[in-house]
Amino acid sequence: METILPVNEVKVDRWQRSRQKAFKEVPDEGRTITYLGKKFHVYPDTFWPFLDSQPLVRNFRIQPGESVLDVGTGSGVIAIFSCYAQAGRVLALDINPAAIRSATHNAHEHGFDGIMEVRRSDLFEQVGDEQFDVITANLPFRNKAAHDVVARSQWDTAFQTNTRFFKEAGKHLKPGGRIYFAHANFGAVDEVKRLAVDAGYDIRLLASSVPGEAEERQFYAYLIERAKPR
């Protein structure tokens, strides 16, 4: 079980606002970020590769040839590491046009044009009826009003995005498929667990960031699967 450390909301607000400001101040030509030993390029208004997704990327398991749907791809890091894990097809989605630009660039730079497709979509709207072996998601952690598309990468107004995700994900998950889901101790952890259970899933902690890695902020990866009949 994850240890939920006490969170100073004022400090978290200040930190997240400073990051949103930094995302917006990236020069037009972009900026290169090193993440788990690999280079990723981000254009202005794109969420940077960060510690938040590392428990997921370090611990998820993709079998060779499996199909992966990455929701809220940002710069494309989870999708690209799925390609490195030998996924047969990866579809990366984001509502933010800047993220689409960044993820498309990174897919090309890492040599995965033939495996990874990047598509602008509000959650699953542009997926059609396609189903996947694996769904990965790094959605905004906090139930807090977001005033623009950059803030939406960290804040989820009335928790609408997370709520829709759990209502709609099952349509795009193959029988026996699984979801890898990123979250944090300063987010709405209990609400995410409730949404998962209410939608008919079992949810368990897969991994967490190393204590001290980000001060009092801790990041989690959850494995979510359809609940088995009791």
VENJO-V509096 format. One record per residue. N is the residue number from 1. RES is the residue in three letters. PHI is phi in radians with two decimals (none if undefined). PSI is psi in radians with two decimals (NA if undefined). Layout:
{{N,RES,PHI,PSI} {N,RES,PHI,PSI}}
//
This chain:
{{1,MET,none,2.43} {2,GLU,-1.23,2.57} {3,THR,-1.60,2.02} {4,ILE,-1.51,1.82} {5,LEU,-1.36,2.63} {6,PRO,-1.09,2.48} {7,VAL,-2.11,2.34} {8,ASN,-1.60,1.85} {9,GLU,-1.07,-0.65} {10,VAL,-1.11,-0.75} {11,LYS,-1.14,-0.69} {12,VAL,-1.14,-0.77} {13,ASP,-1.00,-0.81} {14,ARG,-1.10,-0.77} {15,TRP,-1.11,-0.79} {16,GLN,-1.19,-0.68} {17,ARG,-1.13,-0.64} {18,SER,-1.17,-0.62} {19,ARG,-1.21,-0.72} {20,GLN,-1.06,-0.70} {21,LYS,-1.09,-0.74} {22,ALA,-1.14,-0.68} {23,PHE,-1.04,-0.70} {24,LYS,-1.30,-0.43} {25,GLU,-1.62,0.11} {26,VAL,-1.07,2.37} {27,PRO,-1.10,2.78} {28,ASP,-0.98,-0.59} {29,GLU,-1.35,-0.11} {30,GLY,1.64,3.12} {31,ARG,-2.48,2.49} {32,THR,-1.74,2.29} {33,ILE,-2.04,2.38} {34,THR,-1.62,2.24} {35,TYR,-2.41,2.05} {36,LEU,0.86,0.74} {37,GLY,1.42,0.07} {38,LYS,-2.15,2.69} {39,LYS,-1.66,2.34} {40,PHE,-2.29,2.40} {41,HIS,-1.79,2.35} {42,VAL,-2.16,2.37} {43,TYR,-1.66,2.90} {44,PRO,-0.92,2.47} {45,ASP,1.38,0.18} {46,THR,-1.73,2.40} {47,PHE,-1.15,2.24} {48,TRP,-1.33,2.65} {49,PRO,-1.01,2.35} {50,PHE,-2.69,3.09} {51,LEU,-1.01,-0.46} {52,ASP,-0.98,-0.63} {53,SER,-1.66,-0.08} {54,GLN,-1.17,-0.70} {55,PRO,-1.00,-0.63} {56,LEU,-1.22,-0.91} {57,VAL,-1.12,-0.61} {58,ARG,-1.30,-0.36} {59,ASN,-2.18,-0.16} {60,PHE,-1.28,2.75} {61,ARG,-2.19,2.10} {62,ILE,-2.02,2.17} {63,GLN,-1.42,2.52} {64,PRO,-0.91,2.26} {65,GLY,1.59,-0.17} {66,GLU,-1.21,2.69} {67,SER,-1.68,2.47} {68,VAL,-2.29,2.34} {69,LEU,-1.97,2.04} {70,ASP,-1.83,2.01} {71,VAL,-1.77,2.22} {72,GLY,1.30,0.93} {73,THR,-1.22,-0.43} {74,GLY,1.04,-2.13} {75,SER,-1.40,-0.05} {76,GLY,1.64,0.20} {77,VAL,-1.11,-0.78} {78,ILE,-1.15,-0.74} {79,ALA,-1.07,-0.75} {80,ILE,-1.22,-0.67} {81,PHE,-1.19,-0.47} {82,SER,-1.13,-0.69} {83,CYS,-1.11,-0.76} {84,TYR,-1.08,-0.48} {85,ALA,-1.43,0.12} {86,GLN,1.34,0.55} {87,ALA,-1.03,2.59} {88,GLY,-1.46,-0.52} {89,ARG,-2.63,2.40} {90,VAL,-2.32,2.20} {91,LEU,-1.97,2.09} {92,ALA,-1.88,2.25} {93,LEU,-2.09,2.53} {94,ASP,-2.79,2.61} {95,ILE,-1.47,-0.32} {96,ASN,-1.52,2.06} {97,PRO,-1.02,-0.58} {98,ALA,-1.14,-0.67} {99,ALA,-1.14,-0.68} {100,ILE,-1.06,-0.75} {101,ARG,-1.09,-0.80} {102,SER,-1.15,-0.83} {103,ALA,-1.14,-0.67} {104,THR,-1.10,-0.79} {105,HIS,-1.03,-0.80} {106,ASN,-1.20,-0.65} {107,ALA,-1.03,-0.74} {108,HIS,-1.16,-0.80} {109,GLU,-1.11,-0.53} {110,HIS,-1.56,0.00} {111,GLY,1.42,0.46} {112,PHE,-1.98,0.45} {113,ASP,-0.96,-0.64} {114,GLY,-1.41,-0.18} {115,ILE,-1.94,-0.70} {116,MET,-1.85,2.21} {117,GLU,-1.94,2.41} {118,VAL,-1.97,2.27} {119,ARG,-2.41,2.32} {120,ARG,-1.33,2.20} {121,SER,-2.79,2.44} {122,ASP,-1.45,1.75} {123,LEU,0.89,-2.11} {124,PHE,-1.65,0.17} {125,GLU,-1.00,-0.61} {126,GLN,-1.81,0.37} {127,VAL,-1.64,-0.34} {128,GLY,1.21,-2.39} {129,ASP,-1.82,0.18} {130,GLU,-1.15,2.49} {131,GLN,-2.08,2.73} {132,PHE,-2.34,2.68} {133,ASP,-1.22,-0.62} {134,VAL,-2.36,2.40} {135,ILE,-2.04,2.28} {136,THR,-2.01,2.60} {137,ALA,-2.66,2.30} {138,ASN,-2.21,1.46} {139,LEU,-1.59,2.90} {140,PRO,-1.04,2.39} {141,PHE,-1.45,-0.46} {142,ARG,-1.93,2.46} {143,ASN,-1.45,1.53} {144,LYS,-2.64,2.46} {145,ALA,-1.10,2.24} {146,ALA,-1.83,2.27} {147,HIS,-1.64,-0.23} {148,ASP,-2.73,3.12} {149,VAL,-1.18,-0.48} {150,VAL,-1.25,-0.78} {151,ALA,-1.07,-0.53} {152,ARG,-1.14,-0.29} {153,SER,-1.28,-0.27} {154,GLN,-2.14,-0.48} {155,TRP,-2.11,2.46} {156,ASP,-2.09,1.80} {157,THR,-1.03,2.09} {158,ALA,0.98,0.36} {159,PHE,0.97,0.57} {160,GLN,-1.20,-0.69} {161,THR,-1.15,-0.83} {162,ASN,-1.11,-0.70} {163,THR,-1.09,-0.81} {164,ARG,-1.12,-0.69} {165,PHE,-0.95,-0.88} {166,PHE,-1.27,-0.47} {167,LYS,-1.25,-0.56} {168,GLU,-1.85,-0.28} {169,ALA,-1.08,-0.66} {170,GLY,-1.01,-0.55} {171,LYS,-1.09,-0.45} {172,HIS,-1.93,0.21} {173,LEU,-1.92,2.17} {174,LYS,-1.13,2.73} {175,PRO,-0.96,2.30} {176,GLY,1.41,0.05} {177,GLY,-1.32,3.05} {178,ARG,-2.52,2.75} {179,ILE,-2.07,2.33} {180,TYR,-1.92,2.18} {181,PHE,-2.26,2.19} {182,ALA,-1.56,2.55} {183,HIS,-2.78,-3.03} {184,ALA,-2.68,2.79} {185,ASN,-1.20,-0.32} {186,PHE,-1.65,0.16} {187,GLY,-1.82,-3.05} {188,ALA,-1.50,1.21} {189,VAL,-1.09,-0.86} {190,ASP,-1.09,-0.66} {191,GLU,-1.17,-0.68} {192,VAL,-1.08,-0.78} {193,LYS,-1.07,-0.73} {194,ARG,-1.13,-0.76} {195,LEU,-1.06,-0.72} {196,ALA,-1.12,-0.84} {197,VAL,-1.12,-0.76} {198,ASP,-1.08,-0.50} {199,ALA,-1.52,0.04} {200,GLY,1.63,0.46} {201,TYR,-1.97,2.70} {202,ASP,-1.66,2.45} {203,ILE,-2.31,2.30} {204,ARG,-2.47,2.65} {205,LEU,-1.22,2.23} {206,LEU,-1.67,-0.75} {207,ALA,-2.86,2.82} {208,SER,-2.45,2.84} {209,SER,-1.23,2.76} {210,VAL,-1.22,2.31} {211,PRO,-0.94,2.36} {212,GLY,1.57,-0.19} {213,GLU,-1.15,-0.59} {214,ALA,-2.42,0.80} {215,GLU,0.99,-2.26} {216,GLU,-1.41,-0.15} {217,ARG,-1.40,2.23} {218,GLN,-2.20,2.47} {219,PHE,-2.04,2.52} {220,TYR,-2.20,2.70} {221,ALA,-2.16,2.25} {222,TYR,-1.93,2.50} {223,LEU,-1.76,2.19} {224,ILE,-2.16,2.20} {225,GLU,-2.37,2.75} {226,ARG,-1.05,2.35} {227,ALA,-1.14,2.42} {228,LYS,-1.45,2.57} {229,PRO,-1.01,2.39} {230,ARG,-1.60,NA}}
//
